[in-house]
């Protein structure tokens, strides 16, 4: 079964700093949630961003970090059975894909290569705003800015995720 790997940019587009979350994006997520996965590398990126905010001395940044931590916990809870670990085969493939992408767009982050390798290994499509890096790796990509669902979001879990992120 083909599915979707949600890149960190997609998750960020639903996060607490977003003031105008697209109903189309929510409708798409609700319609496709059972087919959505994340790479363990996305957990790394989410935790890094949160921890950076929490370590700052400015209270406002620490408060944003706290909101982000709660939002990320909800994301993990919503998709906990669909987090794909990084194993040796994905790590090796990520190195190869990173080398393929380098001449086209320069060095890319290791986490993006791991997310791309995860998608390639499972024949999934990466849902992202970061098209350049993933296209350079030759993996299937969907531009998260163009996603449209066929229904309005009504799922309690999807609406709860968005409502609590604000």
C-alpha positions, -999 to +999 in steps of 0.1 A: +000+000+000+014+034-009+010+062+016+024+095+026+054+105+046+047+138+063+077+161+063+084+184+092+073+214+071+039+198+068+036+194+105+048+229+111+021+242+088-004+229+114+015+242+144+008+268+171+025+297+152+002+293+122-026+319+122-044+308+090-043+271+087-058+260+054-091+242+056-081+224+024-050+211+042-071+199+072-096+183+049-068+165+030-052+153+063-085+140+076-092+121+044-057+106+042-047+103+079-048+064+079-022+065+050+001+090+067+034+082+083+063+100+097+100+091+098+118+090+131+140+117+116+109+140+117+107+134+155+144+145+157+136+177+138+105+184+159+124+178+192+154+200+181+132+229+172+113+226+205+144+222+227+161+252+211+131+274+220+130+260+256+167+267+261+164+304+253+166+329+281+136+350+268+103+339+285+083+344+252+105+318+234+102+293+263+064+298+262+064+291+225+086+260+231+061+248+257+032+252+232+052+235+205+060+206+229+023+200+236+015+202+199+042+177+190+030+154+217-005+154+201+010+148+167+029+118+180-002+105+198-023+109+166+002+090+144+021+069+170+014+036+153+028+050+120+062+063+130+088+045+108+122+039+125+155+045+108+172+011+103+205+003+085+189+000+051+172+034+053+205+050+066+225+035+037+198+046+011+198+081+027+235+084+021+230+074-015+201+098-021+220+127-004+249+121-028+224+121-058+209+154-046+241+172-039+250+182-075+215+195-081+210+215-049+241+214-028+244+195+005+211+188+021+203+180+057+208+144+068+172+144+082+158+153+048+178+125+032+165+100+058+129+112+053+134+108+015+150+074+019+121+063+042+096+074+015+116+056-012+120+024+008+082+022+015+071+036-019+054+065-002+051+102-013+067+129+008+043+157+016+063+189+020+069+225+011+106+216+006+102+203-029+137+212-041+156+187-019+132+158-022+128+162-060+166+163-063+167+129-045+142+115-070+115+106-045+078+110-050+067+145-037+034+163-031+034+200-025+016+205+008+005+240-004-016+225-031-033+197-013-071+196-013-094+173+005-128+163-008-145+168+025-145+195+052-125+185+083-149+170+109-128+145+126-126+152+163-089+143+165-080+165+135-100+195+148-086+189+183-050+190+170-056+223+153-077+239+180-052+231+207-022+244+186-035+280+187 
